[in-house]
Each structure stands twice: as C-alpha cells, then as structure tokens.
Amino acid sequence: MEARAIQTMVRQSARKMRLVVDQIRGRAVPEAYAILRFSKKLAAKQIHKVLKSAVANAEQQALRQNAAFDADRLRVGYAVVNEGPTLKRFTSAAMGRATPWLKRTSHVEIRVAAEAAAPPKALPAQQADKAAKPKGTTARAAKETKTPAKRKRTAKSSRSKKGSK
C-alpha cells in the first residue's frame, strides 16, 4: 500500500527545503516526525504538514480497502522538492532605479509505503539438503577445461610477418 501527498506553491525556495527532505527520505514515519519536530529549519514545518497528510491518505486508503493499518510501519519511500513558479517583484533603488526580488516557490511531494514483511526463513533441514547436493558440471564447463589456451600473438611476431611479404 502506497499513499502520497503533494503541496504546491510553498513560499520557500526548493534549495532550502531539500536540506530537510534529504534528512527524512527512506526513514520510518515516527523517526521522520521526530526529525521534523526538532529541526530548526522553517521548511520542516511545511514538510511535516505534507508528511502528516500522506499518512492520513494511507489510513484512508486502508479503510477503503478494509485492510489493517499501522502508521508506525510506514516508511518515507519517495520525497522530492521541485521548483515552482517564481514571483517577480521589484523594489526601488538609488537614483530612480528598480532592483528585482525573486520570490521563489516550491512543490513538495512525499510518498509513504508500508514496510515489506520479511520472507519466511528456510528450515534448518532444508538448508542442510541444499548444502549436501553436489554441484554437477555442465557440458559447456567440461569443454572449456579440455580445450587448450590460445597462443597470443605478440607485436614482434606480427612485424616479422609484415616484413616477409
């Protein structure tokens, strides 16, 4: 089960927000919440909102599918921050000039997915059977061992043939 949440037009530059998103990518959701809660970056507040929304979307998806849901087993599988449109503003400068202010925006996307259950381990008797079986040789391997190694031509031998012609 995978759920996502997107927040567009966040009034902060993508470069600043990527610093925070890089810290939570691949982490468990409770751990990501803790990182965002104690981060000093202003971007952490917006990213926390998006993560919370993604978890809520996963919960709603589980309810619709009548599946078991545990928010602690979710992981942040995909988290990116892309650049949004830039708001271009101008402020007055000396001698009647104007200087631009570029107010950057960004789009945040976070996907959470349930951790895959570990595959069942093989029984000790099955492991012993696999170890006891001898590895058979194939026909190809037998041919490779019987053929002699090819002799490499050296640069000296190739020169002598060119000169003799």
C-alpha positions in Angstrom: 0.0 0.0 0.0 1.4 3.4 -1.0 -0.1 6.8 -0.4 1.2 10.2 -1.4 0.6 13.9 -0.6 1.6 17.0 -2.7 1.8 20.6 -1.6 2.3 23.1 -4.3 3.3 26.8 -4.3 5.1 26.6 -0.9 6.6 30.1 -0.4 10.1 28.9 0.2 13.0 28.1 -2.1 13.4 24.5 -3.2 17.1 24.6 -2.3 16.3 25.3 1.4 13.5 22.7 1.6 15.7 20.0 0.0 18.0 20.2 3.0 15.2 19.0 5.3 13.7 16.5 2.9 17.1 14.7 2.4 17.1 14.0 6.2 13.8 12.1 6.2 14.0 10.2 2.9 14.0 6.5 3.5 13.2 6.8 7.2 10.4 5.3 9.2 7.5 7.7 9.7 7.8 8.0 13.5 11.5 8.8 13.1 10.8 11.3 10.3 8.2 13.0 12.6 10.9 13.3 15.3 13.4 14.8 12.9 11.0 17.3 11.6 9.7 18.2 15.1 13.1 19.1 16.4 14.6 20.7 13.3 15.4 24.4 13.5 14.6 24.9 9.8 11.4 26.8 8.8 10.9 24.3 6.0 10.4 21.5 8.5 7.0 22.9 9.4 5.7 22.7 5.8 7.2 19.3 5.2 5.7 18.0 8.5 2.3 19.0 7.1 2.8 17.1 3.9 4.1 14.0 5.7 1.1 14.1 8.0 -1.2 14.4 5.0 0.5 11.4 3.3 0.0 9.3 6.4 -3.7 10.3 6.6 -4.1 9.4 2.9 -2.6 6.0 3.6 -5.0 5.5 6.5 -8.0 6.4 4.4 -6.8 4.1 1.6 -6.5 1.2 4.1 -10.1 1.9 5.4 -11.4 1.8 1.8 -9.7 -1.5 1.1 -10.7 -2.8 4.6 -7.0 -3.6 5.3 -5.1 -3.5 8.5 -3.3 -0.2 9.1 -0.4 0.7 11.4 1.2 4.1 10.9 4.4 3.0 12.7 5.1 0.5 9.9 5.1 3.2 7.2 8.3 4.4 5.6 9.0 7.6 3.6 9.8 5.9 0.3 9.9 8.9 -2.0 10.3 12.6 -1.1 11.2 15.3 -3.5 11.1 19.1 -3.7 10.8 20.7 -7.1 10.9 24.3 -8.1 7.7 26.1 -8.6 7.0 29.4 -10.4 9.0 32.4 -9.3 7.1 35.5 -8.2 8.9 38.5 -9.7 8.7 41.7 -7.7 10.6 45.0 -7.8 11.8 47.4 -5.1 13.1 50.9 -5.5 16.8 51.5 -5.6 19.0 54.6 -5.7 18.8 57.2 -8.5 15.3 56.1 -9.6 16.3 52.6 -10.5 14.5 49.3 -9.6 16.0 46.1 -8.5 14.3 42.7 -8.8 13.2 40.5 -5.9 12.7 36.9 -6.9 10.3 35.2 -4.5 10.8 31.5 -5.1 8.2 28.8 -4.6 8.4 25.0 -4.5 6.4 21.9 -4.8 6.8 19.1 -2.2 5.8 15.5 -2.9 6.0 12.7 -0.3 5.0 9.1 -0.7 4.8 6.7 2.2 4.6 2.9 1.8 4.2 0.0 4.3 7.4 -1.9 5.0 7.5 -5.2 3.2 7.2 -8.2 5.5 10.4 -10.3 5.8 10.3 -13.5 3.8 9.9 -16.7 5.8 13.3 -18.3 6.7 14.1 -21.7 5.4 14.0 -24.6 7.9 17.4 -26.0 9.0 16.6 -29.3 7.4 16.0 -27.6 4.0 19.3 -25.7 4.3 21.2 -29.0 5.0 19.7 -30.6 1.9 20.8 -27.7 -0.3 24.4 -27.9 1.1 24.6 -31.7 0.7 23.7 -31.7 -3.1 26.9 -31.8 -5.2 27.1 -29.3 -7.9 27.1 -31.1 -11.3 29.3 -29.9 -14.2 27.7 -28.8 -17.3 28.8 -29.9 -20.8 30.0 -26.4 -21.6 32.2 -26.4 -18.5 33.7 -29.7 -19.5 34.5 -28.5 -23.0 36.2 -25.3 -21.6 38.5 -27.4 -19.5 39.5 -29.7 -22.3 40.4 -27.0 -24.9 44.0 -25.7 -24.8 44.6 -22.0 -24.3 45.1 -20.0 -27.5 48.5 -18.5 -28.0 48.6 -14.8 -28.1 50.3 -13.1 -30.9 53.0 -10.6 -29.9 53.9 -7.4 -31.7 57.3 -8.9 -32.6 55.7 -11.8 -34.5 53.3 -9.6 -36.4 56.1 -7.4 -37.6 58.1 -10.3 -38.9 55.2 -11.4 -41.0 54.7 -7.9 -42.4 58.3 -7.6 -43.4 58.5 -11.0 -45.1 55.7 -10.2 -47.6 
